[in-house]
Amino acid sequence: MLNLIILILCLQADRRVAAGQTWTVEIPEAVTALESSCVVVPCRYDYPHQGGISSWEGRWYLAPSDVYVYDQDSSTVDARFRTRTTLVGQLREKNCSLQITDMKKADQGEYWFRIMMEGYNSYSYSDYKVPISVKAEPDRPSLSQVKKELRSGENVTVSCSASHSCPTHPPTITWSRHGTVTIQSQPLTGGQHKLTSTLSFNADASDHQRPITCSVQHHGGKKAINSVTLKVKYAPVNVTISPWEPSVLENGSITLSCLAEGNPQVTSYQWRDGTGPLSAQGKSLTLPSVTRRTHAITCVATNREGETASRPMRINVEYPPEISEQSFCTSGHQGTQCSCTVHSNPPSTVRWLWDSSGTGDSGKHESPQIKNGTTAVAMDLLPPDLHQAVCAARNKHGEKMKILHVKNDLLYVYISVGVGCALMLLLTGFCLSRRKCRRKQQQNLERGKCETQNPVYSSHRGRKGGKPRCKSEDEDVFDNEAMQDADDDREIYANTSQGCGADDDIYANC
C-alpha cells in the first residue's frame, strides 16, 4: 500500500504521461497568470518514432467545450483567443509551450495539447490538462534583509525579487535610490519565474530614515512596490550659522545660533574665529560689540561619530560715511577737477556743493560714482575759479561733509615752467652764437688792415727774429707768444711766465 502511494505521488510530481509507454508530455500541475499580462505554459512532448516525419502541427484546447485556443489556421481559433495566442517553441524540437497575452478573468480554465505529425501519427493529451488561474493584482516584491543600523560610508546591498509567468516580457524593476544595479532571472516550478534586482551603494546621512523603494512594473501595466527604511549613524551634517550673512550696526551686539543634524544627536558646539577658539560652548554665541575688524565666525558641531565645521560666516558690519583724506580738488585750464573717496556700508551717494565767490554762481550736483564694496569714489569737473568745494556723502546711517580747498594743478604749472625754461635756453644759445660770429668777423677784418698798414714783430723764445703779424689797437707793440692766448685785458708788454719773477722789467724777455 505504501509503495502504491509513493508511485502515485511521483507520477503527480513529474506529470510525465505515457501512451502505451511511448507518447509522453511534461506540463506543470497549475499555472497562475496576472490579469493584463501574459502567461507562458511550459510544455515538452515526446514520441517513439524518430524519422519519416515531414511536418508538425500542434493545437491547444480549452476544456470542457474544447474550443480552439491555438491553431496554425487562425480562422479556426475561438474569437476570444484569436491574435492572443502563439507557440513559443519549435514543435520539431518537441517544445509545445503556449503563450497567451492580455490575460483576462474569463481565460481561467483547463488547457490541453494535441500533436499532429504528417507521415506518422497524431496524439491528444486530453487526459492531462493544465489549470490556469488569473489574479487581479501582482504579488508584492520581496526585499532582502538589511542591517538594522549602518554607519555612514558603509556598503549596502539590497535585493528585490518579483515572481511572474511571462518570461517573454519580464517585468521592469526600478529603485528610488541611485547605485549599482545587477539583474538576474531564474525559472521556478509551476510555470513561474523570478526576476531579482540587486542595488549596491555606500550609505550616507541622507539615507537615514529614508525608505529605499523597489518598484515592479509587469507587462500590461500592473505595478507593485515594497520598501525598506534604513538607519544610518553619521557625523554632524548641514552645519550652518543662523542668521546667515547677518547685518549689524558697528559697535552693536548680535546673537548667532549653530544648526546641525546628526545621528546620534549633536552633543557639543565649539565657536571659533580667525584668532582661535572662543569661550562660548553652547549652541548660541553673543558678540557684544561688533566692529569692522571682527573676524569671520565658525561653528563646530560634535557627536559620537565625529565633528563637522560650518563654513566661515562674516558679519556684515554697517556704518555711516567716512570721507578719506585722499579726497582733493585741483584747478586746471579745463575747470576744477574734484575727487571724493567715501568709505561706508552700505555705499553712500555723493554730492558736490560749491559757491563761486564774487560771481554769485552756486550749485549742487550728484556725481556718478565707482563703487567697490564699501568704497565709493566720485569724480567730477566743477566750474572754474572755485576756491573750495564740499563733498557730501549720505547713506541710511547718516551724512558726512568735507570742505576741499582747490589747489593749482601742479602738473600744469610744471609743464608751463618747463616750456618757458626751454625757450629761454634756446634764445640764449642763439644770441651767444650770433655774438661769437660777429666778433670773429670783426677780428678777421682788422687783421687784414694791419697787415697792409702797421706790421709788427712777435718775439719767440730762443729766436731773435720773427714774422710780421697783425695787432689790434689794444695790443702792445712788443707782444709775446704767451699773450696770444690771453684775455682782452692782458698786461702791457707781457712775457712768458717761465723764468720771470714778480718784479721783472717791463721789457724783459725770458
C-alpha positions as CSV (number, residue, x, y, z in Angstrom):
1,M,0.0,0.0,0.0
2,L,2.8,2.4,0.9
3,N,4.6,1.7,-2.4
4,L,1.4,2.5,-4.3
5,I,1.1,5.9,-2.6
6,I,4.7,6.7,-3.4
7,L,4.2,5.8,-7.0
8,I,1.1,8.0,-7.3
9,L,2.9,10.9,-5.8
10,C,5.9,10.6,-8.2
11,L,3.6,10.5,-11.2
12,Q,1.8,13.6,-10.0
13,A,5.0,15.5,-9.3
14,D,6.6,14.8,-12.7
15,R,3.4,14.9,-14.8
16,R,5.2,12.7,-17.2
17,V,2.5,10.9,-19.1
18,A,2.9,7.9,-21.4
19,A,0.5,6.5,-24.0
20,G,1.4,2.8,-24.5
21,Q,4.6,3.9,-22.7
22,T,5.7,5.7,-25.9
23,W,3.9,9.1,-26.0
24,T,4.9,11.5,-23.2
25,V,4.3,15.1,-22.2
26,E,5.7,17.4,-19.5
27,I,3.5,20.2,-18.2
28,P,3.1,22.0,-14.9
29,E,0.4,21.0,-12.4
30,A,-1.0,24.5,-12.4
31,V,-0.2,28.0,-13.6
32,T,-1.1,31.4,-12.2
33,A,-1.3,34.3,-14.5
34,L,-1.6,38.1,-13.9
35,E,-4.5,39.9,-15.4
36,S,-3.5,42.2,-18.4
37,S,-0.1,40.5,-18.5
38,C,0.8,37.3,-20.4
39,V,1.4,33.7,-19.4
40,V,3.6,31.0,-20.9
41,V,2.6,27.4,-20.2
42,P,5.8,25.3,-20.5
43,C,5.2,22.1,-22.5
44,R,7.5,19.3,-23.8
45,Y,6.3,16.2,-25.5
46,D,8.0,13.0,-26.9
47,Y,7.1,10.2,-29.3
48,P,8.7,6.8,-30.2
49,H,9.3,7.3,-33.9
50,Q,12.4,9.3,-34.9
51,G,12.2,9.6,-38.7
52,G,10.0,10.0,-41.8
53,I,8.1,13.0,-40.4
54,S,7.7,15.8,-43.0
55,S,5.8,18.4,-40.8
56,W,4.5,19.0,-37.3
57,E,1.3,20.7,-36.3
58,G,0.1,21.5,-32.7
59,R,-3.2,22.6,-31.3
60,W,-4.3,23.8,-27.8
61,Y,-7.8,23.4,-26.5
62,L,-9.8,24.8,-23.6
63,A,-12.0,22.4,-21.7
64,P,-14.7,21.5,-21.3
65,S,-16.0,22.8,-24.6
66,D,-12.7,22.1,-26.2
67,V,-12.7,25.3,-28.3
68,Y,-9.6,26.0,-30.2
69,V,-7.2,28.2,-28.2
70,Y,-4.4,28.0,-30.7
71,D,-4.2,26.5,-34.2
72,Q,-1.9,27.0,-37.2
73,D,-5.0,28.1,-39.0
74,S,-6.0,31.2,-37.0
75,S,-9.5,31.2,-38.6
76,T,-10.4,28.1,-36.6
77,V,-9.4,29.7,-33.2
78,D,-12.1,30.9,-30.9
79,A,-12.7,34.6,-31.2
80,R,-11.8,35.1,-27.5
81,F,-8.2,34.0,-28.2
82,R,-7.7,35.0,-31.8
83,T,-4.5,37.1,-32.1
84,R,-3.6,36.5,-28.4
85,T,-2.1,33.0,-28.6
86,T,1.1,31.6,-30.1
87,L,3.6,28.8,-29.7
88,V,6.9,30.0,-28.3
89,G,8.8,26.7,-29.0
90,Q,9.6,24.6,-32.1
91,L,7.4,21.5,-32.5
92,R,10.2,19.7,-34.4
93,E,12.3,20.2,-31.2
94,K,9.5,18.7,-29.1
95,N,8.7,22.1,-27.5
96,C,4.9,22.7,-27.3
97,S,4.9,25.8,-24.9
98,L,1.9,28.1,-25.3
99,Q,1.8,31.9,-24.8
100,I,-1.4,33.8,-24.1
101,T,-1.2,37.6,-23.9
102,D,-3.5,40.2,-22.3
103,M,-4.9,37.7,-19.8
104,K,-8.5,38.1,-18.7
105,K,-10.5,36.7,-15.9
106,A,-12.6,34.7,-18.4
107,D,-9.4,32.9,-19.6
108,Q,-9.4,30.8,-16.5
109,G,-9.8,27.1,-17.1
110,E,-8.1,23.8,-18.1
111,Y,-5.9,23.7,-21.2
112,W,-4.6,20.6,-23.1
113,F,-2.4,19.9,-26.1
114,R,-2.7,17.7,-29.3
115,I,0.3,16.9,-31.7
116,M,-0.2,16.0,-35.4
117,M,2.7,14.7,-37.5
118,E,2.3,14.3,-41.2
119,G,3.6,11.0,-42.4
120,Y,3.5,9.5,-39.0
121,N,0.7,9.8,-36.3
122,S,-1.2,12.2,-34.1
123,Y,-1.8,12.2,-30.3
124,S,-4.1,14.1,-27.9
125,Y,-3.1,14.7,-24.3
126,S,-6.7,15.4,-23.2
127,D,-6.3,13.4,-20.0
128,Y,-3.6,15.7,-18.8
129,K,-4.8,19.3,-18.6
130,V,-3.1,22.4,-17.2
131,P,-5.3,24.6,-14.9
132,I,-4.7,28.3,-15.4
133,S,-5.9,30.9,-12.8
134,V,-5.9,34.6,-13.2
135,K,-5.2,37.1,-10.4
136,A,-6.2,40.7,-10.5
137,E,-3.0,42.2,-8.8
138,P,0.6,41.2,-8.7
139,D,2.3,39.9,-5.6
140,R,4.3,42.3,-3.6
141,P,8.0,42.0,-4.4
142,S,10.2,40.6,-1.7
143,L,13.2,42.5,-0.2
144,S,16.3,41.0,1.3
145,Q,17.1,41.7,4.9
146,V,19.3,44.8,5.6
147,K,21.3,45.5,8.8
148,K,19.2,47.4,11.3
149,E,22.0,50.0,11.9
150,L,24.6,51.2,9.4
151,R,27.4,53.7,9.5
152,S,27.9,56.4,7.0
153,G,30.2,55.2,4.3
154,E,29.3,51.5,4.8
155,N,28.4,49.5,1.7
156,V,24.7,48.4,1.5
157,T,23.3,45.7,-0.7
158,V,19.5,45.3,-1.1
159,S,17.8,42.7,-3.4
160,C,14.3,43.0,-4.8
161,S,12.6,39.9,-6.3
162,A,9.4,39.6,-8.2
163,S,7.6,36.4,-9.5
164,H,5.9,36.4,-12.8
165,S,4.6,34.0,-15.5
166,C,5.6,35.9,-18.6
167,P,9.3,35.2,-19.4
168,T,9.0,36.6,-22.9
169,H,8.1,40.0,-21.4
170,P,9.7,40.2,-18.0
171,P,8.8,43.0,-15.6
172,T,11.0,46.0,-15.0
173,I,12.4,46.8,-11.6
174,T,13.4,50.4,-10.6
175,W,14.9,51.8,-7.4
176,S,14.2,55.1,-5.6
177,R,18.0,55.5,-5.0
178,H,21.0,55.6,-7.3
179,G,23.6,52.9,-7.1
180,T,25.0,49.9,-8.9
181,V,22.2,47.6,-10.2
182,T,22.5,44.0,-11.3
183,I,19.7,41.8,-12.8
184,Q,19.2,38.0,-12.5
185,S,16.4,35.8,-13.7
186,Q,15.7,32.1,-12.9
187,P,12.8,29.7,-13.6
188,L,10.6,28.4,-10.8
189,T,8.1,25.5,-10.7
190,G,4.5,25.8,-11.9
191,G,5.4,28.0,-14.9
192,Q,6.7,30.8,-12.7
193,H,9.9,32.8,-13.0
194,K,11.7,35.0,-10.5
195,L,13.4,38.3,-11.5
196,T,15.9,39.7,-9.0
197,S,17.4,43.2,-9.0
198,T,20.3,43.9,-6.6
199,L,21.2,47.5,-5.6
200,S,24.6,48.4,-4.1
201,F,25.6,51.8,-2.7
202,N,27.5,53.4,0.1
203,A,25.2,54.7,2.8
204,D,25.4,58.4,3.8
205,A,23.5,60.8,6.1
206,S,20.7,61.3,3.5
207,D,19.8,57.6,3.8
208,H,18.9,57.8,7.5
209,Q,15.1,57.1,7.9
210,R,14.8,57.2,4.2
211,P,12.8,54.4,2.5
212,I,14.6,52.6,-0.2
213,T,11.7,51.6,-2.6
214,C,11.7,48.9,-5.1
215,S,9.0,49.3,-7.9
216,V,8.0,46.4,-10.2
217,Q,6.0,47.1,-13.4
218,H,4.7,44.0,-15.1
219,H,3.9,43.6,-18.8
220,G,0.5,45.0,-19.3
221,G,1.0,47.9,-16.8
222,K,0.3,46.3,-13.4
223,K,2.6,47.6,-10.6
224,A,3.7,46.5,-7.2
225,I,6.2,48.2,-4.7
226,N,8.0,47.4,-1.5
227,S,10.4,49.4,0.6
228,V,12.9,49.2,3.5
229,T,13.8,52.0,5.8
230,L,17.5,52.4,6.7
231,K,19.0,53.6,10.0
232,V,22.4,55.2,9.5
233,K,24.8,56.7,12.0
234,Y,26.7,59.7,10.8
235,A,28.7,62.7,12.0
236,P,27.0,66.1,12.0
237,V,25.9,67.4,8.6
238,N,24.4,70.7,7.3
239,V,26.2,72.7,10.0
240,T,25.2,76.3,9.5
241,I,25.1,79.5,11.4
242,S,21.8,81.4,11.7
243,P,21.2,84.1,10.6
244,W,23.4,83.6,7.5
245,E,25.1,86.8,6.5
246,P,23.7,88.9,9.3
247,S,23.9,92.7,9.4
248,V,24.6,94.8,12.4
249,L,25.4,98.5,13.0
250,E,29.0,98.9,14.1
251,N,29.6,98.6,17.9
252,G,26.2,96.9,18.2
253,S,25.6,93.4,19.5
254,I,24.4,90.2,17.7
255,T,23.4,86.7,18.7
256,L,24.3,83.7,16.4
257,S,22.9,80.2,16.6
258,C,24.5,76.9,15.3
259,L,22.3,74.5,13.4
260,A,23.3,70.9,12.8
261,E,21.9,67.4,12.1
262,G,23.5,64.2,13.3
263,N,22.7,60.6,14.3
264,P,23.2,60.3,17.2
265,Q,22.3,63.9,18.1
266,V,24.9,66.6,18.4
267,T,26.3,66.8,21.9
268,S,28.6,69.8,21.9
269,Y,29.3,73.0,20.0
270,Q,32.6,75.0,19.7
271,W,32.8,78.5,18.3
272,R,35.9,79.9,16.5
273,D,37.1,83.0,14.7
274,G,40.3,83.9,12.9
275,T,42.3,84.0,16.1
276,G,41.2,80.6,17.5
277,P,38.5,79.1,19.8
278,L,36.1,81.4,21.6
279,S,34.9,81.0,25.1
280,A,31.3,80.2,24.2
281,Q,30.5,76.4,24.3
282,G,26.7,76.3,23.7
283,K,24.5,76.3,20.7
284,S,24.3,80.2,20.7
285,L,27.0,82.9,20.6
286,T,26.5,86.6,21.6
287,L,29.0,89.2,20.4
288,P,28.5,92.4,22.5
289,S,30.4,94.8,20.3
290,V,30.9,94.1,16.6
291,T,33.4,96.2,14.6
292,R,34.8,96.1,11.1
293,R,37.7,94.2,12.5
294,T,35.6,91.3,13.8
295,H,36.8,88.1,12.2
296,A,34.6,85.5,10.4
297,I,32.9,83.1,12.8
298,T,32.9,79.3,12.5
299,C,30.8,76.7,14.5
300,V,32.0,73.1,15.0
301,A,29.3,70.5,15.9
302,T,30.3,67.2,17.5
303,N,28.7,63.8,18.2
304,R,30.0,60.3,18.8
305,E,30.5,59.8,15.1
306,G,32.8,62.8,14.6
307,E,32.8,66.6,14.3
308,T,32.0,69.0,11.4
309,A,32.7,72.7,11.0
310,S,30.4,75.2,9.3
311,R,31.5,77.5,6.5
312,P,33.1,80.7,8.0
313,M,30.4,83.4,8.3
314,R,31.4,87.0,8.0
315,I,29.2,89.6,9.7
316,N,28.1,92.5,7.6
317,V,29.0,95.5,9.7
318,E,27.3,98.7,8.7
319,Y,28.5,102.2,9.5
320,P,27.9,105.8,8.3
321,P,30.0,107.6,5.7
322,E,33.7,108.5,6.3
323,I,35.4,110.8,3.8
324,S,39.0,109.9,3.1
325,E,41.9,112.4,3.3
326,Q,42.8,111.3,-0.2
327,S,39.9,113.4,-1.5
328,F,41.1,116.6,-3.4
329,C,40.2,119.4,-5.8
330,T,42.6,121.0,-8.3
331,S,42.2,123.8,-10.8
332,G,43.2,123.4,-14.4
333,H,42.7,125.0,-17.7
334,Q,39.5,123.0,-18.3
335,G,37.9,123.6,-14.9
336,T,38.0,122.4,-11.3
337,Q,38.7,118.6,-11.1
338,C,37.4,117.1,-7.8
339,S,37.6,113.6,-6.5
340,C,36.0,112.3,-3.3
341,T,36.6,108.9,-1.7
342,V,34.0,107.7,0.8
343,H,34.1,104.6,3.0
344,S,30.7,103.4,4.3
345,N,28.4,100.4,4.5
346,P,26.1,100.4,2.7
347,P,27.9,102.5,0.0
348,S,26.9,106.2,0.0
349,T,25.6,108.6,-2.6
350,V,27.9,111.6,-3.1
351,R,27.0,115.2,-3.9
352,W,29.1,118.2,-4.7
353,L,28.3,121.7,-3.3
354,W,30.1,124.9,-4.3
355,D,29.8,128.7,-4.3
356,S,31.9,130.8,-6.8
357,S,32.8,133.9,-4.8
358,G,32.2,137.2,-6.5
359,T,30.1,135.7,-9.3
360,G,27.1,134.5,-7.2
361,D,27.3,131.2,-9.0
362,S,26.4,128.4,-6.6
363,G,25.1,124.9,-7.2
364,K,24.9,121.3,-6.3
365,H,25.4,118.1,-8.3
366,E,25.1,114.4,-7.6
367,S,28.2,112.8,-9.3
368,P,28.5,109.4,-10.9
369,Q,30.3,107.0,-8.6
370,I,32.5,104.0,-8.9
371,K,31.6,101.6,-6.1
372,N,33.7,98.7,-4.9
373,G,32.5,97.0,-1.8
374,T,32.2,99.6,0.9
375,T,34.2,102.3,-1.0
376,A,32.6,104.8,-3.4
377,V,34.8,107.2,-5.5
378,A,33.0,110.2,-7.0
379,M,34.9,112.3,-9.6
380,D,33.5,115.4,-11.4
381,L,34.5,118.6,-13.2
382,L,33.2,121.6,-11.4
383,P,33.1,125.2,-12.7
384,P,36.5,127.0,-12.9
385,D,37.8,129.7,-10.5
386,L,36.5,127.8,-7.4
387,H,38.3,128.3,-4.1
388,Q,36.7,125.4,-2.4
389,A,34.0,122.7,-2.9
390,V,32.1,120.5,-0.4
391,C,31.9,116.7,-0.7
392,A,28.6,115.5,0.9
393,A,28.1,111.7,1.4
394,R,25.0,110.0,2.7
395,N,23.7,106.5,3.5
396,K,20.9,105.2,5.7
397,H,23.1,105.6,8.8
398,G,24.0,109.3,8.4
399,E,25.6,112.0,6.3
400,K,29.2,113.4,6.3
401,M,30.5,116.6,4.7
402,K,34.1,117.7,4.0
403,I,35.4,121.0,2.6
404,L,38.0,120.6,-0.1
405,H,40.2,123.6,-0.9
406,V,41.1,124.0,-4.5
407,K,44.8,123.7,-5.3
408,N,46.6,124.6,-8.5
409,D,47.2,121.8,-10.9
410,L,50.9,121.4,-10.2
411,L,51.4,119.2,-13.3
412,Y,50.1,122.1,-15.4
413,V,52.4,124.6,-13.7
414,Y,55.4,122.2,-14.1
415,I,54.7,121.8,-17.7
416,S,54.4,125.6,-18.2
417,V,57.6,126.4,-16.3
418,G,59.5,123.7,-18.2
419,V,58.4,125.0,-21.6
420,G,59.4,128.6,-20.6
421,C,62.9,127.4,-19.4
422,A,63.4,125.5,-22.6
423,L,62.5,128.6,-24.7
424,M,64.9,130.8,-22.7
425,L,67.8,128.3,-23.1
426,L,67.2,128.2,-26.9
427,L,67.1,132.0,-27.1
428,T,70.3,132.4,-25.0
429,G,72.2,129.9,-27.1
430,F,71.1,131.7,-30.3
431,C,72.3,135.1,-29.0
432,L,75.7,133.8,-27.9
433,S,76.2,132.1,-31.3
434,R,75.4,135.3,-33.2
435,R,77.8,137.4,-30.9
436,K,80.7,135.0,-31.4
437,C,80.2,135.0,-35.1
438,R,80.2,138.9,-35.3
439,R,83.3,139.1,-33.2
440,K,85.2,136.7,-35.4
441,Q,84.2,138.6,-38.5
442,Q,85.5,141.9,-36.9
443,Q,88.8,140.3,-35.9
444,N,89.4,139.0,-39.4
445,L,88.6,142.4,-40.9
446,E,91.1,144.2,-38.5
447,R,93.8,141.6,-39.2
448,G,93.6,142.4,-42.9
449,K,94.1,146.1,-42.3
450,C,97.1,145.8,-40.1
451,E,99.0,143.5,-42.4
452,T,99.0,146.3,-45.0
453,Q,99.5,149.3,-42.8
454,N,101.1,148.5,-39.5
455,P,103.1,145.3,-39.3
456,V,104.8,144.3,-36.0
457,Y,107.1,141.6,-34.9
458,S,106.4,139.0,-32.3
459,S,109.3,137.7,-30.3
460,H,109.7,133.9,-29.6
461,R,111.7,132.1,-27.1
462,G,115.0,131.0,-28.4
463,R,114.7,133.1,-31.5
464,K,115.9,136.7,-32.3
465,G,113.8,137.3,-35.3
466,G,110.1,136.9,-36.2
467,K,107.5,137.2,-38.8
468,P,105.3,140.3,-39.0
469,R,101.7,139.9,-37.8
470,C,98.6,142.0,-37.2
471,K,97.8,143.6,-33.9
472,S,94.8,145.1,-32.6
473,E,94.5,148.6,-31.1
474,D,94.8,147.3,-27.6
475,E,97.8,145.0,-28.2
476,D,101.3,146.2,-27.1
477,V,103.9,146.6,-29.7
478,F,106.2,144.1,-28.3
479,D,103.7,141.3,-27.7
480,N,105.0,137.9,-26.8
481,E,103.9,134.3,-27.6
482,A,102.3,133.8,-24.2
483,M,99.9,136.6,-24.8
484,Q,98.4,135.1,-27.9
485,D,96.1,133.0,-25.7
486,A,95.4,135.7,-23.0
487,D,92.2,137.6,-22.4
488,D,91.4,141.1,-23.8
489,D,92.7,142.7,-20.6
490,R,96.2,141.1,-20.8
491,E,99.2,143.1,-19.4
492,I,101.2,145.5,-21.4
493,Y,104.4,144.0,-22.8
494,A,103.7,140.7,-21.1
495,N,106.2,137.9,-21.4
496,T,106.1,134.2,-20.9
497,S,105.8,133.3,-17.3
498,Q,108.7,130.8,-17.1
499,G,111.8,132.3,-15.6
500,C,110.3,135.7,-14.8
501,G,109.9,137.0,-11.3
502,A,107.3,139.2,-9.9
503,D,109.4,142.4,-10.3
504,D,110.8,141.7,-13.7
505,D,111.4,144.6,-16.1
506,I,108.6,145.6,-18.3
507,Y,110.5,145.0,-21.5
508,A,112.2,141.8,-20.2
509,N,112.2,138.6,-22.2
510,C,112.8,135.1,-20.9
